[in-house]
Amino acid sequence: MPESRKEKIALVLQGGGALGSYQAGAYEALQRATFHMDWVAGVSIGAINGAIICGNPPQRRVERLERFWRQTSSNLLAQPISQDDASLRLFNESSAAMTAAFGVPGFFAPRAPPQIPGWPYKPSEVGVYDTSALRETLLSLVDFDLLNDGGIRFSVGAVNARTGNFQYFDTNYHKIGPEHVMASGALPPSFPPVEIDGEYYWDGGIVSNAPLQYVLDFEGTEDDYCVFQIDLFSARGELPKTLLEVAQREKDIRYSSRTRLNTDMMCHRQNVRLAISRLAAKLPAETRADPDWRLLEERGSDAATTIVHLIHRRAVYENASKDYEFSRFTMERNWADGFRDVETTLSHPAWIGRTRPVGAVEVFDLTRDETPKK
């Protein structure tokens, strides 16, 4: 791409629990391709991956991501007995059941004794699982001083459990600690809300699982942006034929969080901003001095945005439990899928030959035609 102006790089990480190792593999490939991140925004598991990236120097990021994912997948190291679809489905369901029963090392553990559904508890304890282990894991893997002062803007999304309002915690405006990352991943009723400044927050995914809109709303008007949107749920899929497929499809649609709609809205908005910028040169001086025009002119920009969709597309044997299936086998497979999808994208002729978007926004989704992975 011609270096006509600076292009900043943003990494947008969707929530998706155990599927998050796909993002780790994608980041490894992006780092090997020498992309330097200017902004990382995440929700839920995307917030955890993002904190590890932003809270470590470049040479340690992949190693720390690998340490986190090897720890969370250490309860089940066995391989499936066969690679046929039925065996893989059975393996995945057994692994997910193991997670539900015993939790995930360094992440969450079932409460003992279990909570009584109708019995009142402290707000910080109202959850099926105890997530205190995650705080220790984050402190061991993330340098929060570096995260707040290291030059990469970092944003995480959470929901105020009392007001229902969505809240982004952003290093441009806040000092972020482990509690902000934990709040972004506190999915009820499994996990309890996390207290921040006297308020309690849940997983941002219950309102919006993808922080793309936040980045698109607040990116600057001077610099071009290339946004790598790494989604863990695909909005597009086949019409379900069984109740199990219905559960799978419903979760995909709910947690894909209207990525396509946000992208379409961004294209429209950028085209309006570009039109305002072009119009400025055509107006007489007295019109440009008008307060109404000055208000419009503030929204004008000729900055260009490139959006790269990288989507974890469902393997044929996955089902609705895929986001809490933490086996080592599946973790490594998802990591490899993310790495491969980035390599496929960056080696595609459309990417190699890309130029600065003429219409202000260009979208790349260069792995969508691949067959489901086995």
C-alpha positions in Angstrom: 0.0 0.0 0.0 1.4 3.4 -0.9 2.8 5.4 2.0 0.8 8.5 1.2 0.0 9.0 4.9 0.3 7.1 8.1 -1.9 4.0 8.5 -2.5 3.0 12.1 -3.2 -0.6 13.0 -6.1 -1.6 15.3 -6.8 -5.1 16.6 -10.4 -5.9 17.6 -11.0 -9.1 19.6 -14.5 -10.6 20.0 -15.5 -12.6 23.0 -15.9 -16.4 22.8 -14.3 -18.3 25.7 -12.4 -21.3 24.6 -12.4 -20.2 21.0 -10.0 -17.4 22.0 -7.0 -19.4 21.1 -7.9 -18.7 17.5 -7.1 -15.0 18.2 -3.8 -16.0 19.8 -2.8 -17.8 16.6 -4.0 -15.0 14.5 -1.9 -12.5 16.5 1.2 -14.7 16.2 0.9 -14.6 12.4 0.3 -10.8 12.5 3.4 -10.3 14.7 5.5 -12.4 12.3 4.3 -10.2 9.5 5.7 -7.3 11.6 2.4 -5.5 12.2 2.7 -3.0 15.0 -0.5 -2.5 16.9 -1.6 1.1 17.8 -4.9 0.1 19.4 -6.2 -3.2 20.8 -9.8 -3.4 21.9 -11.4 -6.6 23.3 -14.4 -8.0 25.0 -14.4 -11.1 27.4 -11.7 -13.6 26.2 -10.7 -10.9 23.7 -10.0 -8.6 26.6 -7.8 -11.3 28.2 -5.8 -11.9 25.0 -5.6 -8.1 24.5 -4.3 -7.5 28.0 -1.5 -10.1 27.5 -0.6 -8.5 24.1 -0.5 -4.9 25.5 1.0 -5.9 28.8 4.1 -7.4 27.4 7.0 -6.3 25.2 6.8 -7.6 21.6 9.3 -10.4 22.1 7.3 -11.9 25.0 3.7 -11.6 23.7 3.3 -14.9 21.9 5.1 -16.8 24.6 2.8 -15.3 27.3 -0.3 -16.1 25.1 0.9 -19.6 24.7 1.5 -20.0 28.5 -2.1 -18.8 29.2 -3.7 -21.2 26.7 -1.6 -24.1 27.7 -2.6 -23.5 31.3 -6.3 -23.3 30.5 -6.1 -26.5 28.4 -4.1 -28.5 30.9 -7.1 -30.5 32.3 -7.5 -32.6 29.2 -4.4 -33.5 27.3 -5.7 -36.7 25.6 -6.5 -36.8 21.9 -9.7 -38.0 20.3 -9.8 -41.8 19.7 -10.6 -41.1 16.0 -10.9 -38.2 13.6 -14.4 -39.0 12.3 -17.2 -36.5 12.9 -19.0 -38.6 15.5 -15.9 -39.3 17.6 -14.9 -35.6 17.5 -18.3 -34.5 18.6 -18.2 -37.0 21.5 -14.8 -35.8 22.4 -15.8 -32.1 22.4 -19.0 -32.8 24.4 -17.0 -34.8 27.0 -14.4 -32.0 27.2 -17.1 -29.4 27.7 -18.7 -31.5 30.4 -15.4 -31.8 32.1 -15.0 -28.0 32.1 -18.5 -27.5 33.5 -17.8 -30.0 36.3 -14.2 -29.0 37.3 -13.6 -25.6 35.8 -10.5 -24.4 34.0 -7.0 -24.1 35.6 -6.0 -20.5 36.3 -9.3 -19.3 35.2 -12.4 -20.4 37.2 -13.4 -23.2 39.5 -16.8 -24.4 40.8 -17.9 -23.1 44.1 -18.0 -25.6 47.0 -20.6 -25.9 48.2 -22.7 -24.9 45.2 -24.8 -21.8 45.6 -28.5 -22.1 46.3 -30.4 -20.4 43.5 -32.8 -18.5 45.6 -30.4 -17.6 48.5 -28.9 -14.1 48.6 -25.1 -13.7 48.4 -22.7 -10.8 48.2 -22.8 -9.2 44.7 -19.1 -10.2 44.2 -20.0 -13.9 44.9 -23.2 -14.4 42.9 -21.9 -16.9 40.3 -21.7 -20.6 39.7 -17.9 -20.4 39.6 -15.2 -18.6 41.5 -12.9 -16.5 39.2 -10.3 -15.4 41.8 -7.7 -17.6 40.0 -8.0 -15.4 36.9 -6.8 -12.4 38.8 -3.6 -14.3 39.8 -3.2 -15.5 36.3 -3.5 -12.0 34.9 -1.0 -10.6 37.4 1.5 -13.3 36.5 1.2 -12.8 32.7 0.5 -9.0 32.3 2.6 -6.0 33.3 -0.2 -3.6 34.0 2.3 -0.6 34.2 3.4 -1.4 30.7 -0.2 -1.9 29.6 -1.1 1.6 30.8 2.0 3.3 29.6 3.4 1.2 26.8 2.2 3.1 23.8 -0.6 0.8 22.6 -4.1 2.1 23.3 -6.1 -0.7 25.1 -9.9 -0.8 25.5 -12.2 -3.4 27.2 -16.0 -3.5 27.2 -18.2 -4.4 30.2 -21.8 -3.9 31.3 -22.9 -2.2 34.5 -25.0 -4.9 36.3 -27.1 -2.2 38.0 -27.9 0.2 35.2 -27.5 -2.1 32.2 -25.3 0.5 30.5 -22.4 -0.6 28.4 -19.0 0.8 29.5 -15.6 0.9 27.8 -12.5 1.2 30.0 -9.8 2.7 27.9 -6.2 3.5 28.7 -6.7 6.9 27.0 -9.1 7.8 29.9 -8.7 5.2 32.6 -5.9 3.3 34.5 -6.7 -0.3 33.7 -6.0 -3.1 36.2 -6.9 -6.9 36.3 -10.4 -6.0 37.6 -11.3 -4.3 34.3 -10.2 -7.3 32.3 -12.1 -9.7 34.6 -15.2 -7.6 34.5 -15.2 -7.8 30.7 -15.2 -11.6 30.9 -17.7 -12.0 33.9 -20.4 -13.8 32.0 -23.5 -14.4 34.2 -24.7 -16.5 35.7 -21.5 -18.5 35.5 -19.3 -15.8 36.8 -20.0 -13.1 39.4 -19.9 -9.4 38.6 -16.6 -7.5 39.3 -16.6 -4.4 41.4 -15.0 -1.2 39.9 -15.2 2.1 41.8 -18.3 1.0 43.7 -20.2 -0.4 40.6 -20.5 -4.0 39.5 -19.8 -5.1 35.9 -20.6 -8.1 33.8 -19.3 -9.5 30.5 -19.6 -6.9 27.7 -20.8 -9.7 25.4 -24.3 -9.7 26.9 -24.8 -6.3 25.2 -22.2 -6.3 22.4 -19.7 -9.0 21.9 -17.5 -7.2 19.4 -15.8 -3.8 20.1 -15.6 -2.9 16.4 -18.2 -0.1 16.7 -16.2 1.5 19.6 -13.1 1.6 17.5 -14.8 3.0 14.4 -16.6 5.6 16.4 -13.5 7.0 18.1 -10.8 6.5 15.6 -9.1 9.8 14.6 -10.0 11.9 11.6 -6.4 12.5 10.6 -4.9 9.0 10.2 -5.9 6.1 8.0 -6.7 2.9 9.9 -6.4 -0.7 9.2 -8.6 -2.7 11.6 -8.1 -6.4 12.0 -11.4 -7.7 13.3 -11.0 -11.2 14.8 -14.4 -12.8 15.4 -15.0 -16.1 17.2 -18.6 -16.5 16.0 -19.8 -16.4 12.4 -23.1 -14.6 11.8 -23.6 -16.6 8.5 -24.3 -20.3 8.6 -26.6 -23.0 7.4 -30.2 -23.4 8.3 -30.3 -25.7 11.3 -32.1 -29.1 11.0 -31.9 -30.3 14.6 -32.4 -28.8 18.1 -28.6 -29.1 18.7 -28.0 -27.2 15.5 -30.6 -24.6 16.6 -28.7 -24.0 19.8 -25.4 -23.7 17.9 -26.9 -21.3 15.4 -28.6 -19.1 18.0 -25.3 -18.7 19.9 -23.4 -17.8 16.7 -26.0 -15.1 15.7 -26.2 -13.7 19.3 -22.5 -13.4 19.9 -21.5 -12.4 16.4 -22.9 -9.0 17.5 -23.9 -7.5 14.1 -20.4 -7.2 12.8 -21.7 -6.8 9.2 -24.2 -4.2 10.2 -21.5 -2.2 12.0 -19.2 -2.4 9.0 -22.0 -1.3 6.6 -22.8 1.7 8.9 -19.2 2.6 9.0 -19.0 2.6 5.2 -22.0 4.9 5.1 -20.6 7.2 7.8 -17.1 7.4 6.2 -18.6 8.3 2.8 -20.5 11.1 4.4 -17.4 12.4 6.1 -15.5 12.2 2.9 -18.3 14.1 1.0 -18.1 16.9 3.7 -14.4 17.1 3.2 -14.7 17.4 -0.6 -17.4 20.0 -0.3 -15.3 22.3 1.9 -13.1 23.2 -1.1 -16.2 24.2 -3.2 -17.8 26.6 -0.7 -17.4 30.4 -0.7 -15.6 32.0 2.2 -18.8 33.4 3.7 -20.4 29.9 3.8 -17.3 28.4 5.4 -17.5 31.0 8.1 -21.1 30.1 9.0 -21.4 28.4 12.4 -23.6 25.7 10.9 -21.0 24.8 8.4 -18.2 24.8 11.0 -20.2 22.2 13.0 -20.5 20.0 9.9 -16.9 20.6 8.9 -15.7 19.1 12.2 -17.2 15.8 11.1 -15.5 15.8 7.7 -12.4 13.8 7.0 -10.6 12.2 4.1 -9.1 9.5 6.3 -9.5 6.0 4.9 -10.4 2.8 6.8 -9.5 -0.8 5.8 -11.4 -3.5 7.7 -10.0 -7.1 7.6 -12.5 -9.8 8.8 -10.9 -12.9 10.3 -13.7 -15.2 11.4 -13.5 -18.5 13.2 -15.9 -20.4 11.0 -17.5 -23.5 12.5 -16.0 -26.9 12.0 -18.5 -29.5 11.1 -18.4 -31.3 14.4 -18.6 -28.2 16.7 -21.8 -27.4 18.6 -23.2 -25.0 21.2 -20.6 -26.0 23.8 -17.6 -24.9 21.7 -17.0 -21.8 23.8 -16.3 -23.8 27.0 -14.5 -26.8 25.4 -11.0 -26.3 26.7 -9.1 -29.4 25.6 -5.5 -29.2 24.5 -6.4 -30.8 21.2 -9.1 -28.1 20.4 -6.9 -25.3 21.7 -4.1 -26.2 19.4 -6.4 -26.7 16.5 -8.1 -23.3 17.0 -4.6 -21.6 17.3 -3.5 -23.2 14.1 -6.7 -22.1 12.3 -6.2 -18.5 13.4 -2.5 -18.5 12.3 -3.5 -20.1 8.9 -6.3 -17.6 8.2 -4.0 -14.6 8.7 -1.4 -16.2 6.4 -4.1 -16.9 3.8 -5.3 -13.3 4.0 -1.9 -11.7 3.8 -0.8 -13.9 0.9 -4.0 -13.3 -1.1 -3.6 -11.2 -4.3 -6.3 -8.8 -3.2 -4.4 -8.0 -0.1 -1.0 -7.9 -1.7 -2.3 -5.5 -4.4 -4.3 -3.3 -2.1 -4.2 0.5 -2.4 -5.6 3.2 -0.3 -9.4 3.0 -0.3 -10.9 5.4 -2.8 -14.4 5.4 -1.2 -13.0 5.9 2.4 -13.7 2.2 3.5 -12.6 -1.1 2.1 -13.5 -4.5 3.6 -11.5 -7.7 3.1 -12.9 -11.1 4.1 -10.5 -13.4 2.2 -11.2 -16.7 4.0 -15.0 -16.9 3.7 -15.0 -19.3 0.8 -12.9 -21.9 2.5 -14.7 -25.2 3.4 -15.4 -26.0 7.0 -12.4 -27.3 8.8 -12.1 -30.9 10.1 
